[in-house]
Amino acid sequence: MTIKKLIPIAYFVAVLVTLRQMQTQYSFFDPTIAARLMAIPLVSRSAMIGGVSGRHTSPHRGSSVEFAEYRKYVPGDDLRRLDWRAYGRTDRFYVKEFEADTNLRCILILDSSGSMGFGSVGMSKWDYALRLASTLAYLTIQQGDAAGLVCASNEITHRLPPRRNPAHLASWMELVSQVSPKGETHLPRLLHELAETVSQRAMVIVFSDFFDEPLLWRDCFEHLRFRKHDVSVFHLMDPEELQFDFQRPTRFTDLEGNASIFAEPSDIRDRYHIALDEFLASLQQTCLETRTEYRRVSIDTSVESTLKEFLVARLNGTGRQGSRM
Amino acid sequence: MGFLQPWLLIALPLAMIPIVIHLVNQWRYQTKPWAAMMFLLRAKTLDRGFDRLRSWLILAMRVLAVLGLILAASRPISSGLMAWISGGDIDTVIVLVDCSPSMLSTGPQNNLSKHQTALNQLANSLAVFNASKWVLIDSNSLEANEFSSSDSMLQSPNLRVSDAACEWPAMIESAIAYLDREKPGQAQLWMVSDLQATNFAADSPRWDDIRKRLRDSKTTTRWTSIEYPEQPESNYAIRVTDARWVPTNTNTNSSKQASFDLLLSIVVLNTLTNNATESSPVPPTVTIPVTIAWQGNETQVSVEVLAGRGELKDFRAGSVTDMARNDAELINDGTTRSANQSWGRVQLPRDGNVADNEDFFAVDVAPIAKTLIVSERIANVLPVMIAAQSPSEANVQSEVNTVTPNLFNQQQLDGGAFLVWQADLPNEKSLDAIDGFIKRGGSVWFFPPEVISDQIVAPKSNTNNDQPRNPQATSLQTSLRQFRWNVWLTLAEPISPTNWISDTGLLRSTQSGASLEMGELKVRKLATMSILEGSNSSPANKLKPIASFADGRTLIGSLNVFQKDSDQSKPEPMAPATGDAMENSSIGSTGITVPTPSEASAYVAGNRFRSGQGEAVMWGTFPSEDYSNLGYTSGVVLYVAVQRALESGLRGLKSVVDDIARARARNENSLDGLTSGLRLPPRDQWEPLLTTDRFLSNQIDNHAGIFRAGTKLVSVHRPVLEDDSKTVEMADWNRLFEGVPIKRLSEQTGSRNDLQSESWRTFMMILIVALIVEAVMSLPKPKN
């Protein structure tokens, strides 16, 4: 057996070892889910500009085997790319162009504000976001794409530029495991900053509860879209937040500040639902209008099904909006 | 506002239970770290007014419900007046006050009478009204009297309690008449009563008219009934049923002097037994001391009251030794005052009602029962003469004179009580004398002549030309002029009368209710009788059968009763009726009689109180053997009839008569007016000799006592029905005031509070409304 044949085996063993290590080190990462989801590639809805060849469409013509178009020859073009057969048929010079496949850069933005620490089903929204993001990061890197990380509350607390080498995954996991949700949310402002600082187009996936004014999100998403980013949002909601079925009088203390509200749930329930429904509808409409993939997720649903739906939808087309409640 | 069970008010803090529960619930709040604060803040800003109030309203409703329950259980009594004040301006306040003796009843816990309680409460409550007219209708005057203020109204002497009964139908009629006449914009009508059933006369047909007039009235009138139905703990009423002189020892030395005993019959009633039900225990036997005040002396005697009634029969209350024996003879002409008249009173110890604790009596030597028989042949009416010679009462002396028709003269009727005429009908001169005799109260029986001639008393032309001197005389004389004996019929088989009036008149049943045995009467010869129909014939001139046969022929008929023509339309229970009217009376053929109310009252008051009413009775046969067995096997019937005729005739001769307070003033022909038919001077000329403490000279009609009216002594009593304390039934009340929105305030006798009414219904209504509102507001909203 030659060394060349041993390389895939070694690679596979290395992956298994890595997964095993991650499972033991990071509780938020479930390698079994990741292993099952590896069969579904993460594809971009729009062309990506990567540094290396990959499986994603590039806006530039490249040297893949997939024919793109004929283009009239202009002086300066490489003569090696002339299609002589076309010249023979038409007596004109055409350059035969092929699609360029490139890799993508996936930036996973996690809202690490205090509100993400809320959870009533045994895990918080932050935990749920970590599971989603870590699995996506793993899938991204495993398919040869680059995965980055941004944790933001009132400021960008943690940032990891996108890398595609497997060792980066460990760094990614290590960094995100150090983050705990706290502080106020200034995610809209930070998204604007990111839109400006991320120069190349990328896949931007935001995990947040988006507890801010819908108009602010509209600006953010439009900004990101303007910068040619493929934007997806996972709107994470706790079942208690959706149902608000408290019975006893309750003093609600703000996870992002010192404010508190005393309320008789039965008195305020109707108006709470009105406000919530208005917000959800507004946010969904904003995403629809800014061509942002919107996925509302109740954190009591399984991570695997949420991601599978997300990946399959992208695989089938350009992705769609949906919710998992 | 007061409470009948104020101790329950200690539970008032329980009304805070909902608040306490609410606070505990608030105190037991949970603290929840929460992420979606923006929605809570948004929800707060979405808070609308009603939603903000909703929880507080629910809490308030719960408090109100508990509060209403506690207050309702405490039986609140609120001023009924206050509820009326908000009703706008009042033009006229009409106050109807029961001033009957029963209103002097006191409550079980105090000595304040119902009447005084009512006046106090009215004074306190009416003061807040600003009415322009104050109208008082009292049971004494029955007239609407206007006053300028409530104070002056309540100080009216008319409001003093009298001895006359209260007639609520008359008072309400007076009020309606006032409203119709004055037409006030808005009026309030207050009725003050003790709900005595007899005062309301629920069976009176007048109520139908009253209800109709109330429905038709266009005046906005608010009715309030202030009621004092409470009964005293114990109350006894006394009544003299008989008072008479009885000769005891004839002074042989002087034929002019004699010794007489005063015999009194007294009834003492426990008035509360009238209100007792079947389940009520039988009242215990008690002994009541009765004080008899007479000629300056007081005698006390004990009366045992058994099962609510005690009676003293012919109690020898005293004696007089030097009384003129022939005094009765002197006054028989009715013009001379008797020297043997005497009077006094009987009294009970003070109890729950002082108004029925005394009664009065007046006595005199009974007049001689003189009978004059004018007969063709005395054998024809011999049984009548024998019966007339044997008076039923031992103290009555009798005297019978016989005379032939041609020897009859007017003087022979002086001092007479009974005239028997068996001959051709009297001529014009004799008719005048007989007419005066009947007007004085004498009784006249006509028997047919042995041979009936085909001739009437006077030509018709004379009748038509005669101008009546007075209606009474005209009625009688006209009747006699038009009466005629037709023919003697010899019957193949003796026949018996089948129909006769048994509830009143000569053939009325006995006091025990036994019917006279008219069925045993056998008539062999019958003289038919008739009234000639003329242009001036009136119902009064018609022959009214007292007893008749199955074929309709009359055996005994009444030609006329001594009364005015104008009163003929009124129901006359004493008058024999004809035709259909007769069927409405109690017919004695079955031997069952139903005593009329007047008979019942007469029973309690004693038969001597019944006044005489002149009557001409036509007999269609002789009491001799060839004609009938009236004088033999049916002699009892004849004897009773003769005694009744004598009794009726003697009434007009007595110098002592009895009357009921206000009965004479109200209705001269009422049977309660025992002096009706007597020629007495007007009331304002009566001299009070012995009266109650409440006597007012300007209300002499309404007060009991002893009065001198010309040559006669009138003993005026309170109405018998005033001793019946039974209150009007709820069903009767609802029927009487059907359709009248009347507010009833039941007050306690002796209460010094303002007029109040139990208002627990209001609080129960509040409770129910609060619960319903709370339930509706607590309903979960439908989910979209």
Interface residues (C-beta under 8 A of the other chain):
Chain A: G114 S115 M116 G117 F118 K125 D209 F211 D212 D238 E241 F246 R248 P249 T250 R251 F252 T253 D254 L255 E256 A259 I261 F262 A263 E264 D267 I268 D270 R271 Y272 I274 A275 L276 E278 F279
Chain B: N25 Q26 R28 Y29 Q30 T31 K32 P33 W34 A35 A36 M37 M38 F39 L40 L41 R42 A43 K44 L46 D47 D51 R54 S55 K781
